[in-house]
Amino acid sequence: MITLAKPADATEIHRVMIAAFEEYRNTAVPSSALDETIDSIRTFLEEGKERALLFWINNIALGTVRFKEEDGALYFFRLSVSPEWRGRGVARHLLSALENHAASQSLDMLYCQVRLSEERNIDLYKKNGFCINDSKTITKSNGIRVETVMMTKKL
């Protein structure tokens, strides 16, 4: 079951996200997802700056994705699946739910930004109808540069 998150779900969103992004903790450029807190997620949800979906099985959150409307499209980020549930369609279901949500808001495009080094994630999005349409170099606060691609899907 997929639900639209409430601020009270911030703990579950954070738990799933940290589990999913933990593999990046000791990389040359750790994901900034690891710096987020339950309180920051709750605040973003309370203020309406972003929304989130949660994927549940037997009352246990196994996946989540955060999103917001930008420039007439739905921008999503922090797509997270508990490591033990990867490869079982959780991400595909969350992407489908995002499409449905976008359509309900009369938005005709989904997009996300992905590190170019994350071939597995790029492949996931390509298999779900996304294409690379731009690239961008991000400079982190420590001066390290990260190559990313923008991936879009027209609805």
DSSP file (Angstrom, degrees, kcal/mol; ACC not computed):
  #  RESIDUE AA STRUCTURE BP1 BP2  ACC     N-H-->O    O-->H-N    N-H-->O    O-->H-N    TCO  KAPPA ALPHA  PHI   PSI    X-CA   Y-CA   Z-CA
    1    1 A M              0   0    0      0, 0.0    55,-3.5     0, 0.0     2,-0.5   0.000 360.0 360.0 360.0 139.4    0.0    0.0    0.0
    2    2 A I  E     -A   55   0A   0     53,-0.2     2,-0.3    91,-0.0    53,-0.2  -0.951 360.0-177.1-114.2 131.5    1.2    3.5   -0.8
    3    3 A T  E     -A   54   0A   0     51,-2.3    51,-2.4    -2,-0.5     2,-0.5  -0.912  32.9-111.9-125.7 153.6    0.2    6.5    1.3
    4    4 A L  E     -A   53   0A   0     -2,-0.3    49,-0.2    49,-0.2    -2,-0.0  -0.740  48.5-116.9 -79.1 126.0    0.7   10.2    1.1
    5    5 A A        -     0   0    0     47,-3.2    47,-0.3    -2,-0.5    -1,-0.1  -0.274  22.4-153.5 -71.0 149.8    2.9   11.0    4.1
    6    6 A K    >   -     0   0    0     45,-0.1     3,-2.6     1,-0.0     4,-0.2  -0.766  37.6-100.6-109.5 161.7    1.9   13.2    7.0
    7    7 A P  G >  S+     0   0    0      0, 0.0     3,-1.8     0, 0.0     4,-0.2   0.839 122.9  64.4 -52.4 -32.7    4.4   15.1    9.2
    8    8 A A  G 3  S+     0   0    0      1,-0.3     3,-0.5     2,-0.1     4,-0.2   0.674  92.6  63.9 -65.6 -15.2    3.9   12.4   11.8
    9    9 A D  G <>  +     0   0    0     -3,-2.6     4,-2.4     1,-0.2     3,-0.4   0.399  69.7 103.5 -86.9   2.9    5.5   10.0    9.3
   10   10 A A  H <> S+     0   0    0     -3,-1.8     4,-2.6     1,-0.2     5,-0.2   0.845  76.1  56.1 -56.2 -36.3    8.8   11.8    9.3
   11   11 A T  H  > S+     0   0    0     -3,-0.5     4,-2.4     2,-0.2    -1,-0.2   0.920 110.2  44.3 -63.0 -43.2   10.4    9.2   11.5
   12   12 A E  H  > S+     0   0    0     -3,-0.4     4,-2.4    -4,-0.2     5,-0.3   0.903 112.8  51.2 -68.7 -40.9    9.6    6.4    9.0
   13   13 A I  H  X S+     0   0    0     -4,-2.4     4,-2.4     1,-0.2    -2,-0.2   0.942 113.5  45.5 -59.2 -47.4   10.7    8.5    6.0
   14   14 A H  H  X S+     0   0    0     -4,-2.6     4,-2.9    -5,-0.2     5,-0.3   0.912 110.9  52.8 -63.2 -44.5   14.0    9.2    7.7
   15   15 A R  H  X S+     0   0    0     -4,-2.4     4,-2.0    -5,-0.2    -1,-0.2   0.929 113.9  41.7 -58.9 -48.2   14.5    5.5    8.8
   16   16 A V  H  X S+     0   0    0     -4,-2.4     4,-2.3     2,-0.2    -1,-0.2   0.916 115.2  51.0 -67.1 -43.0   14.0    4.2    5.3
   17   17 A M  H  X S+     0   0    0     -4,-2.4     4,-2.4    -5,-0.3    -2,-0.2   0.927 110.6  47.5 -62.0 -46.3   16.0    6.9    3.7
   18   18 A I  H  X S+     0   0    0     -4,-2.9     4,-1.2     1,-0.2    -1,-0.2   0.913 111.9  50.4 -63.6 -42.1   19.0    6.5    6.0
   19   19 A A  H  < S+     0   0    0     -4,-2.0     4,-0.3    -5,-0.3    -1,-0.2   0.908 113.9  45.8 -60.6 -41.0   18.9    2.7    5.5
   20   20 A A  H  < S+     0   0    0     -4,-2.3     3,-0.4     1,-0.2    -2,-0.2   0.857 118.8  39.8 -71.6 -35.8   18.9    3.2    1.7
   21   21 A F  H >< S+     0   0    0     -4,-2.4     3,-2.1     1,-0.2    10,-0.3   0.487  86.1  96.5 -94.5  -3.7   21.6    5.8    1.6
   22   22 A E  G >< S+     0   0    0     -4,-1.2     3,-2.1     1,-0.3     4,-0.3   0.832  73.1  67.9 -56.2 -34.1   23.9    4.2    4.2
   23   23 A E  G 3  S+     0   0    0     -3,-0.4    -1,-0.3    -4,-0.3     3,-0.2   0.681  97.9  53.9 -61.5 -16.3   26.0    2.6    1.4
   24   24 A Y  G X  S+     0   0    0     -3,-2.1     3,-1.4     1,-0.2    -1,-0.3   0.438  79.4  96.6 -96.1  -1.0   27.2    6.1    0.4
   25   25 A R  T <  S+     0   0    0     -3,-2.1    -1,-0.2     1,-0.3    -2,-0.1   0.886  90.7  36.2 -59.3 -42.4   28.4    7.1    3.9
   26   26 A N  T 3  S+     0   0    0     -4,-0.3    -1,-0.3    -3,-0.2     2,-0.1   0.108  92.4 113.9-103.0  22.8   32.1    6.2    3.2
   27   27 A T  S <  S-     0   0    0     -3,-1.4    -3,-0.1     1,-0.1    -4,-0.0  -0.385  85.4 -99.0 -84.5 170.1   32.3    7.2   -0.4
   28   28 A A  S    S+     0   0    0      1,-0.3    -1,-0.1    -2,-0.1   116,-0.1   0.852 121.2  25.5 -57.6 -35.5   34.5   10.1   -1.7
   29   29 A V  S    S-     0   0    0     -5,-0.1    -1,-0.3   111,-0.0     3,-0.1  -0.776  88.2-152.5-131.4  87.7   31.4   12.3   -1.7
   30   30 A P        -     0   0    0      0, 0.0    -5,-0.2     0, 0.0     2,-0.1  -0.219  29.7 -97.4 -59.1 149.4   28.8   11.1    0.8
   31   31 A S    >   -     0   0    0    -10,-0.3     3,-1.4     1,-0.1     4,-0.2  -0.422  19.6-134.0 -67.5 139.7   25.1   11.8    0.0
   32   32 A S  G >  S+     0   0    0      1,-0.3     3,-1.5     2,-0.2     4,-0.5   0.622  98.9  82.1 -68.9 -11.3   23.7   14.9    1.8
   33   33 A A  G >  S+     0   0    0      1,-0.3     3,-1.2     2,-0.2    -1,-0.3   0.843  82.6  62.5 -58.3 -31.7   20.7   12.6    2.5
   34   34 A L  G <  S+     0   0    0     -3,-1.4    -1,-0.3     1,-0.3    -2,-0.2   0.655  98.1  56.2 -70.7 -14.6   22.8   11.3    5.4
   35   35 A D  G <  S+     0   0    0     -3,-1.5    -1,-0.3    -4,-0.2    -2,-0.2   0.559  85.2 104.5 -91.6 -10.2   22.8   14.8    7.0
   36   36 A E    <   -     0   0    0     -3,-1.2     2,-0.3    -4,-0.5     3,-0.0  -0.342  57.2-150.8 -73.8 154.6   19.1   15.1    7.1
   37   37 A T     >  -     0   0    0      1,-0.1     4,-2.1    -2,-0.0     5,-0.2  -0.787  27.9-112.4-120.7 164.2   17.2   14.8   10.4
   38   38 A I  H  > S+     0   0    0     -2,-0.3     4,-2.8     1,-0.2     5,-0.2   0.920 119.3  52.6 -57.8 -44.1   13.7   13.6   11.4
   39   39 A D  H  > S+     0   0    0      1,-0.2     4,-2.6     2,-0.2    -1,-0.2   0.886 107.0  50.4 -63.5 -39.4   13.0   17.2   12.4
   40   40 A S  H  > S+     0   0    0      2,-0.2     4,-2.3     1,-0.2    -1,-0.2   0.916 113.0  46.5 -66.7 -39.9   14.0   18.7    9.1
   41   41 A I  H  X S+     0   0    0     -4,-2.1     4,-2.2     2,-0.2    -2,-0.2   0.938 112.9  49.5 -64.6 -46.2   11.9   16.3    7.2
   42   42 A R  H  X S+     0   0    0     -4,-2.8     4,-2.8     1,-0.2    -2,-0.2   0.911 110.9  50.5 -58.7 -43.5    8.9   16.9    9.5
   43   43 A T  H  X S+     0   0    0     -4,-2.6     4,-2.7     2,-0.2     6,-0.3   0.919 108.7  50.9 -62.8 -45.1    9.3   20.7    9.1
   44   44 A F  H  <>S+     0   0    0     -4,-2.3     5,-1.7     1,-0.2     6,-1.2   0.904 114.0  45.5 -59.1 -41.2    9.4   20.5    5.3
   45   45 A L  H ><5S+     0   0    0     -4,-2.2     3,-0.8     2,-0.2    -2,-0.2   0.920 113.1  49.3 -68.5 -43.8    6.2   18.4    5.4
   46   46 A E  H 3<5S+     0   0    0     -4,-2.8    -2,-0.2     1,-0.2    -1,-0.2   0.890 113.0  46.7 -62.4 -39.7    4.5   20.7    7.9
   47   47 A E  T 3<5S-     0   0    0     -4,-2.7    -1,-0.2    -5,-0.2    -2,-0.2   0.534 110.2-122.4 -81.7  -5.6    5.4   23.8    5.9
   48   48 A G  T < 5S+     0   0    0     -3,-0.8    -3,-0.2    -4,-0.5    -4,-0.1   0.657  73.7 129.9  74.5  15.2    4.2   22.2    2.6
   49   49 A K  S   <S+     0   0    0     -5,-1.7     2,-0.3    -6,-0.3    -4,-0.2   0.749  80.3   0.9 -72.9 -22.9    7.7   22.7    1.0
   50   50 A E        -     0   0    0     -6,-1.2     2,-0.3    -9,-0.1    -2,-0.2  -0.967  64.7-147.9-154.2 167.5    7.6   19.1    0.0
   51   51 A R  E     - B   0  67A   0     16,-2.9    16,-2.5    -2,-0.3     2,-0.3  -0.811  13.6-155.0-130.5 172.8    5.5   16.0    0.2
   52   52 A A  E     - B   0  66A   0    -47,-0.3   -47,-3.2    -2,-0.3     2,-0.4  -0.996   8.7-144.8-151.2 153.3    6.3   12.3    0.4
   53   53 A L  E     -AB   4  65A   0     12,-2.5    12,-1.6    -2,-0.3     2,-0.4  -0.905  14.3-155.7-114.0 148.6    4.9    8.9   -0.4
   54   54 A L  E     -AB   3  64A   0    -51,-2.4   -51,-2.3    -2,-0.4     2,-0.6  -0.985   6.7-147.9-124.9 137.5    5.5    5.8    1.7
   55   55 A F  E     -AB   2  63A   0      8,-2.8     7,-3.1    -2,-0.4     8,-1.2  -0.925  25.1-170.6-104.1 122.0    5.3    2.2    0.5
   56   56 A W  E     - B   0  61A   0    -55,-3.5     2,-0.4    -2,-0.6     5,-0.2  -0.883  20.4-179.3-118.6 143.3    4.0   -0.1    3.2
   57   57 A I  E >  S- B   0  60A   0      3,-2.0     3,-1.4    -2,-0.4    -2,-0.0  -0.969  83.2 -11.7-135.2 126.8    3.8   -3.9    3.7
   58   58 A N  T 3  S-     0   0    0     -2,-0.4     3,-0.1     1,-0.3    -1,-0.0   0.890 128.6 -56.3  51.0  45.0    2.3   -5.2    6.9
   59   59 A N  T 3  S+     0   0    0      1,-0.2     2,-0.5     0, 0.0    -1,-0.3   0.694 113.3 118.8  62.7  21.8    2.4   -1.8    8.5
   60   60 A I  E <   -B   57   0A   0     -3,-1.4    -3,-2.0   -48,-0.0     2,-0.4  -0.980  64.8-130.6-118.6 124.4    6.2   -1.5    7.9
   61   61 A A  E     +B   56   0A   0     -2,-0.5    -5,-0.2    -5,-0.2     3,-0.1  -0.601  34.1 165.4 -73.8 125.4    7.5    1.3    5.6
   62   62 A L  E     +     0   0A   0     -7,-3.1    20,-2.9    -2,-0.4     2,-0.3   0.491  61.2  21.1-118.3 -11.5    9.8   -0.2    3.0
   63   63 A G  E     +BC  55  81A   0     -8,-1.2    -8,-2.8    18,-0.2     2,-0.3  -0.993  57.5 176.8-155.7 155.9   10.1    2.6    0.6
   64   64 A T  E     -BC  54  80A   0     16,-2.5    16,-3.3    -2,-0.3     2,-0.3  -0.987   7.5-169.9-156.0 157.2    9.7    6.4    0.3
   65   65 A V  E     -B   53   0A   0    -12,-1.6   -12,-2.5    -2,-0.3     2,-0.3  -0.970  13.0-147.9-149.8 139.6   10.1    9.2   -2.1
   66   66 A R  E     +BC  52  77A   0     11,-2.4    11,-2.8    -2,-0.3     2,-0.3  -0.784  24.9 167.3-107.0 153.6    9.9   13.0   -1.6
   67   67 A F  E     -BC  51  76A   0    -16,-2.5   -16,-2.9    -2,-0.3     2,-0.3  -0.984  17.9-173.1-159.3 163.8    8.6   15.4   -4.1
   68   68 A K  E     - C   0  75A   0      7,-2.4     7,-2.8    -2,-0.3     2,-0.5  -0.977  35.3-101.0-157.7 157.9    7.5   18.9   -4.9
   69   69 A E  E     + C   0  74A   0     -2,-0.3     2,-0.4     5,-0.2     5,-0.2  -0.713  43.8 170.2 -84.2 129.2    6.0   20.9   -7.8
   70   70 A E  E >   - C   0  73A   0      3,-2.7     3,-1.9    -2,-0.5    -2,-0.1  -0.986  62.8 -13.4-141.7 129.4    8.5   23.0   -9.6
   71   71 A D  T 3  S-     0   0    0     -2,-0.4     3,-0.1     1,-0.3    -1,-0.1   0.844 126.7 -52.5  52.5  40.7    8.1   24.8  -12.9
   72   72 A G  T 3  S+     0   0    0      1,-0.3    36,-0.7    35,-0.0    -1,-0.3   0.640 123.3  89.4  73.4  14.6    4.9   23.0  -13.8
   73   73 A A  E <  S-C   70   0A   0     -3,-1.9    -3,-2.7    34,-0.2     2,-0.7  -0.850  81.9-105.4-134.0 170.1    6.4   19.6  -13.3
   74   74 A L  E     -Cd  69 110A   0     35,-2.8    37,-2.1    -2,-0.3     2,-0.5  -0.891  31.2-163.6-103.2 112.7    6.8   17.1  -10.4
   75   75 A Y  E     -Cd  68 111A   0     -7,-2.8    -7,-2.4    -2,-0.7     2,-0.3  -0.831  10.8-170.6 -94.0 126.7   10.4   17.0   -9.1
   76   76 A F  E     +C   67   0A   0     35,-2.4    37,-0.4    -2,-0.5     2,-0.3  -0.878   9.5 167.0-121.4 156.0   11.2   14.0   -7.0
   77   77 A F  E     +C   66   0A   0    -11,-2.8   -11,-2.4    -2,-0.3     3,-0.1  -0.963  50.8  40.3-157.1 165.6   14.2   13.2   -4.8
   78   78 A R  E     -     0   0A   0     -2,-0.3     2,-0.5     1,-0.2   -14,-0.1   0.838  61.2-175.5  56.2  37.7   15.5   10.8   -2.2
   79   79 A L  E     -     0   0A   0    -14,-0.2     2,-0.4    -3,-0.1   -14,-0.2  -0.543  15.1-176.1 -62.1 119.1   13.7    7.8   -3.7
   80   80 A S  E     -C   64   0A   0    -16,-3.3   -16,-2.5    -2,-0.5     2,-0.4  -0.978  22.0-179.2-132.8 132.0   14.6    5.2   -1.0
   81   81 A V  E     -C   63   0A   0     -2,-0.4   -18,-0.2   -18,-0.2     5,-0.1  -0.998  40.6-105.8-128.3 131.8   14.0    1.5   -0.7
   82   82 A S    >   -     0   0    0    -20,-2.9     3,-2.7    -2,-0.4     4,-0.4  -0.323  35.9-121.1 -52.6 132.0   15.1   -0.6    2.2
   83   83 A P  G >  S+     0   0    0      0, 0.0     3,-1.2     0, 0.0    -1,-0.1   0.820 110.6  56.0 -50.5 -38.8   18.1   -2.6    1.0
   84   84 A E  G 3  S+     0   0    0      1,-0.2    -2,-0.1     3,-0.0   -22,-0.0   0.614 108.9  49.1 -71.8  -9.8   16.5   -6.0    1.8
   85   85 A W  G X  S+     0   0    0     -3,-2.7     3,-1.2   -23,-0.2     5,-0.5   0.335  80.4 123.0-109.7   4.7   13.6   -5.0   -0.5
   86   86 A R  T <  S+     0   0    0     -3,-1.2    -4,-0.0    -4,-0.4     0, 0.0  -0.364  70.4  28.9 -66.2 146.8   15.5   -3.8   -3.5
   87   87 A G  T 3  S+     0   0    0     -2,-0.0    -1,-0.2     1,-0.0    -3,-0.0   0.569  93.8  98.7  81.7   9.2   14.7   -5.6   -6.8
   88   88 A R  S <  S-     0   0    0     -3,-1.2    -2,-0.1     0, 0.0    -1,-0.0   0.209 102.6 -96.3-113.7  13.5   11.1   -6.4   -5.7
   89   89 A G  S  > S+     0   0    0      3,-0.0     4,-2.3    -4,-0.0     5,-0.2   0.503  85.6 125.7  91.2   3.4    9.3   -3.6   -7.5
   90   90 A V  H  > S+     0   0    0     -5,-0.5     4,-2.3     1,-0.2     5,-0.2   0.946  78.3  45.9 -62.1 -48.2    9.0   -1.1   -4.6
   91   91 A A  H  > S+     0   0    0      1,-0.2     4,-2.7     2,-0.2     5,-0.2   0.909 111.4  53.0 -61.0 -42.2   10.7    1.7   -6.6
   92   92 A R  H  > S+     0   0    0      1,-0.2     4,-2.2     2,-0.2    -1,-0.2   0.903 109.7  48.4 -60.7 -41.4    8.5    1.0   -9.7
   93   93 A H  H  X S+     0   0    0     -4,-2.3     4,-2.3     2,-0.2    -1,-0.2   0.898 111.4  49.6 -66.4 -40.0    5.4    1.2   -7.5
   94   94 A L  H  X S+     0   0    0     -4,-2.3     4,-2.2     2,-0.2    -2,-0.2   0.911 110.7  49.8 -65.7 -40.8    6.5    4.5   -6.0
   95   95 A L  H  X S+     0   0    0     -4,-2.7     4,-2.2     2,-0.2    -2,-0.2   0.900 110.4  50.6 -63.3 -40.1    7.3    5.9   -9.5
   96   96 A S  H  X S+     0   0    0     -4,-2.2     4,-2.3     2,-0.2    -2,-0.2   0.905 109.5  50.4 -63.3 -41.6    3.9    4.9  -10.7
   97   97 A A  H  X S+     0   0    0     -4,-2.3     4,-2.4     2,-0.2    -2,-0.2   0.878 108.5  53.0 -64.8 -37.2    2.2    6.6   -7.7
   98   98 A L  H  X S+     0   0    0     -4,-2.2     4,-3.0     2,-0.2    -2,-0.2   0.919 108.0  51.0 -62.1 -42.9    4.2    9.7   -8.5
   99   99 A E  H  X S+     0   0    0     -4,-2.2     4,-2.6     1,-0.2    -2,-0.2   0.930 110.8  48.2 -58.9 -45.8    2.9    9.6  -12.0
  100  100 A N  H  X S+     0   0    0     -4,-2.3     4,-2.1     2,-0.2    -1,-0.2   0.901 112.4  48.6 -62.4 -41.4   -0.7    9.3  -10.8
  101  101 A H  H  X S+     0   0    0     -4,-2.4     4,-1.0     2,-0.2    -2,-0.2   0.935 111.4  49.8 -64.5 -45.5   -0.2   12.2   -8.3
  102  102 A A  H ><>S+     0   0    0     -4,-3.0     5,-2.8     1,-0.2     3,-0.9   0.929 110.9  49.8 -58.3 -45.9    1.3   14.4  -11.1
  103  103 A A  H ><5S+     0   0    0     -4,-2.6     3,-1.7     1,-0.3    -1,-0.2   0.887 105.9  56.0 -61.2 -39.4   -1.6   13.6  -13.4
  104  104 A S  H 3<5S+     0   0    0     -4,-2.1    -1,-0.3     1,-0.3    -2,-0.2   0.731 109.7  47.0 -66.1 -20.4   -4.1   14.4  -10.6
  105  105 A Q  T <<5S-     0   0    0     -4,-1.0    -1,-0.3    -3,-0.9    -2,-0.2   0.243 118.9-112.4-101.5  10.7   -2.4   17.9  -10.4
  106  106 A S  T < 5 +     0   0    0     -3,-1.7     2,-0.4     1,-0.2    -3,-0.2   0.823  68.3 146.7  59.7  34.8   -2.5   18.3  -14.2
  107  107 A L      < -     0   0    0     -5,-2.8    -1,-0.2    -6,-0.2   -34,-0.2  -0.827  35.2-163.3 -98.3 140.3    1.3   18.1  -14.4
  108  108 A D        +     0   0    0    -36,-0.7    47,-3.0    -2,-0.4     2,-0.3   0.268  62.5  50.1-111.7  12.9    2.7   16.5  -17.5
  109  109 A M  E     - E   0 154A   0    -37,-0.3   -35,-2.8    45,-0.3     2,-0.4  -0.991  52.6-160.1-152.7 143.0    6.3   15.7  -16.5
  110  110 A L  E     +dE  74 153A   0     43,-2.4    43,-2.4    -2,-0.3     2,-0.3  -0.903  22.8 173.9-110.2 146.6    8.3   14.0  -13.7
  111  111 A Y  E     +dE  75 152A   0    -37,-2.1   -35,-2.4    -2,-0.4     2,-0.3  -0.996  10.5 175.0-152.5 157.8   12.0   14.7  -13.3
  112  112 A C  E     - E   0 151A   0     39,-2.1    39,-2.8    -2,-0.3     2,-0.4  -0.946  27.7-121.2-150.2 167.6   14.9   14.0  -10.9
  113  113 A Q  E     - E   0 150A   0    -37,-0.4     2,-0.4    -2,-0.3    37,-0.2  -0.970  30.2-175.4-117.7 132.2   18.6   14.6  -10.6
  114  114 A V  E     - E   0 149A   0     35,-2.7    35,-2.8    -2,-0.4     2,-0.2  -0.973  32.1-108.0-131.1 138.6   20.9   11.6  -10.4
  115  115 A R  E >   - E   0 148A   0     -2,-0.4     3,-1.9    33,-0.2    33,-0.3  -0.466  27.3-132.5 -61.7 134.1   24.7   11.3   -9.8
  116  116 A L  T 3  S+     0   0    0     31,-2.6    -1,-0.2     1,-0.3    32,-0.1   0.802 105.7  61.9 -59.6 -29.7   26.3   10.2  -13.1
  117  117 A S  T 3  S+     0   0    0     30,-0.5     2,-1.5     1,-0.2    -1,-0.3   0.616  82.9  85.1 -72.6 -12.0   28.2    7.6  -11.1
  118  118 A E    <>  +     0   0    0     -3,-1.9     4,-2.3     1,-0.2     3,-0.4  -0.522  48.9 161.5 -93.0  69.8   25.0    5.9  -10.1
  119  119 A E  H  > S+     0   0    0     -2,-1.5     4,-2.8     1,-0.2    -1,-0.2   0.845  71.3  58.5 -58.3 -36.7   24.5    3.7  -13.1
  120  120 A R  H  > S+     0   0    0     -3,-0.2     4,-1.9     1,-0.2    -1,-0.2   0.908 109.4  43.7 -61.1 -42.5   22.1    1.4  -11.2
  121  121 A N  H  > S+     0   0    0     -3,-0.4     4,-2.2     2,-0.2    -2,-0.2   0.903 112.6  51.6 -70.9 -40.9   19.8    4.3  -10.5
  122  122 A I  H  X S+     0   0    0     -4,-2.3     4,-2.5     1,-0.2    -2,-0.2   0.920 110.4  49.8 -60.4 -43.4   20.0    5.7  -14.0
  123  123 A D  H  X S+     0   0    0     -4,-2.8     4,-2.6     2,-0.2    -1,-0.2   0.901 107.5  54.6 -62.0 -41.0   19.2    2.2  -15.4
  124  124 A L  H  X S+     0   0    0     -4,-1.9     4,-0.8     1,-0.2    -2,-0.2   0.938 111.3  44.2 -57.3 -48.1   16.2    2.0  -13.0
  125  125 A Y  H ><>S+     0   0    0     -4,-2.2     5,-2.6     1,-0.2     3,-0.7   0.903 111.5  52.7 -67.6 -40.1   14.8    5.3  -14.3
  126  126 A K  H ><5S+     0   0    0     -4,-2.5     3,-1.8     1,-0.2    -1,-0.2   0.914 106.5  53.7 -60.4 -41.6   15.4    4.4  -17.9
  127  127 A K  H 3<5S+     0   0    0     -4,-2.6    -1,-0.2     1,-0.3    -2,-0.2   0.712 107.6  53.2 -64.8 -19.3   13.5    1.1  -17.5
  128  128 A N  T <<5S-     0   0    0     -4,-0.8    -1,-0.3    -3,-0.7    -2,-0.2   0.099 130.7 -90.2-105.3  21.0   10.6    3.2  -16.2
  129  129 A G  T < 5S+     0   0    0     -3,-1.8    25,-0.3     1,-0.3    -3,-0.2   0.521  82.0 133.0  92.3   6.4   10.5    5.5  -19.1
  130  130 A F      < -     0   0    0     -5,-2.6     2,-0.3    -6,-0.1    -1,-0.3  -0.559  34.2-163.3 -88.2 155.2   12.8    8.3  -18.1
  131  131 A C  E     -F  152   0A   0     21,-2.3    21,-2.6    -2,-0.2     2,-0.4  -0.972  25.8-109.1-134.8 153.8   15.5    9.7  -20.4
  132  132 A I  E     +F  151   0A   0     -2,-0.3    19,-0.2    19,-0.2     3,-0.1  -0.666  40.6 163.2 -78.7 128.9   18.6   11.9  -19.7
  133  133 A N  E     +     0   0A   0     17,-2.5     2,-0.3    -2,-0.4    18,-0.1   0.429  59.3  10.6-128.2  -0.2   18.0   15.4  -21.0
  134  134 A D  E     -F  150   0A   0     16,-1.0    16,-2.6     2,-0.0    -1,-0.3  -0.980  56.6-143.7-166.3 161.9   20.7   17.5  -19.3
  135  135 A S  E     -F  149   0A   0     -2,-0.3     2,-0.3    14,-0.3    14,-0.2  -0.946  16.1-177.3-132.4 157.5   23.8   17.3  -17.2
  136  136 A K  E     -F  148   0A   0     12,-2.4    12,-2.8    -2,-0.3     2,-0.5  -0.991  21.7-136.6-154.8 140.9   25.1   19.5  -14.4
  137  137 A T  E     -F  147   0A   0     -2,-0.3     2,-0.4    10,-0.2    10,-0.2  -0.907  21.5-160.6-101.9 127.2   28.1   19.7  -12.1
  138  138 A I  E     -F  146   0A   0      8,-3.0     8,-3.0    -2,-0.5     2,-0.7  -0.890   7.5-147.8-106.7 135.6   27.4   20.4   -8.5
  139  139 A T  E     -F  145   0A   0     -2,-0.4     6,-0.2     6,-0.2     5,-0.1  -0.919  17.9-143.5-104.6 116.4   30.0   21.8   -6.2
  140  140 A K    >   -     0   0    0      4,-3.2     3,-2.4    -2,-0.7  -111,-0.0  -0.207  30.8 -98.6 -71.7 167.0   29.6   20.5   -2.6
  141  141 A S  T 3  S+     0   0    0      1,-0.3    -1,-0.1     2,-0.1    -2,-0.0   0.750 125.2  56.8 -60.8 -23.8   30.3   22.7    0.4
  142  142 A N  T 3  S-     0   0    0      2,-0.1    -1,-0.3     1,-0.0     3,-0.1   0.372 122.0-106.7 -88.7   5.4   33.7   21.1    0.7
  143  143 A G  S <  S+     0   0    0     -3,-2.4     2,-0.2     1,-0.3    -2,-0.1   0.335  74.7 138.0  90.1  -7.3   34.6   22.0   -2.9
  144  144 A I        -     0   0    0     -5,-0.1    -4,-3.2  -116,-0.1     2,-0.4  -0.539  47.7-135.4 -75.6 136.8   34.2   18.5   -4.3
  145  145 A R  E     - F   0 139A   0     -2,-0.2     2,-0.4    -6,-0.2    -6,-0.2  -0.749  16.1-164.2 -97.0 139.4   32.5   18.5   -7.7
  146  146 A V  E     - F   0 138A   0     -8,-3.0    -8,-3.0    -2,-0.4     2,-0.4  -0.987  13.5-139.6-125.5 125.3   29.8   15.9   -8.5
  147  147 A E  E     + F   0 137A   0     -2,-0.4   -31,-2.6   -10,-0.2   -30,-0.5  -0.698  30.4 175.5 -83.2 131.3   28.6   15.2  -12.0
  148  148 A T  E     -EF 115 136A   0    -12,-2.8   -12,-2.4    -2,-0.4     2,-0.4  -0.884  20.9-144.9-131.8 163.6   24.8   14.7  -12.3
  149  149 A V  E     -EF 114 135A   0    -35,-2.8   -35,-2.7    -2,-0.3     2,-0.5  -0.966  15.1-132.3-126.2 147.3   22.2   14.1  -14.9
  150  150 A M  E     -EF 113 134A   0    -16,-2.6   -17,-2.5    -2,-0.4   -16,-1.0  -0.861  23.7-163.4 -95.3 131.4   18.6   15.4  -15.1
  151  151 A M  E     -EF 112 132A   0    -39,-2.8   -39,-2.1    -2,-0.5     2,-0.3  -0.960   8.8-175.0-119.0 134.0   16.2   12.6  -16.0
  152  152 A T  E     -EF 111 131A   0    -21,-2.6   -21,-2.3    -2,-0.4     2,-0.4  -0.886  16.1-164.3-128.7 156.4   12.7   13.4  -17.2
  153  153 A K  E     -E  110   0A   0    -43,-2.4   -43,-2.4    -2,-0.3     2,-0.3  -0.950  16.4-143.3-140.4 120.4    9.5   11.5  -18.1
  154  154 A K  E      E  109   0A   0     -2,-0.4   -45,-0.3   -25,-0.3   -46,-0.1  -0.625 360.0 360.0 -78.2 139.6    6.7   13.1  -20.1
  155  155 A L              0   0    0    -47,-3.0   -46,-0.2    -2,-0.3    -1,-0.1   0.396 360.0 360.0-103.3 360.0    3.3   11.9  -18.9
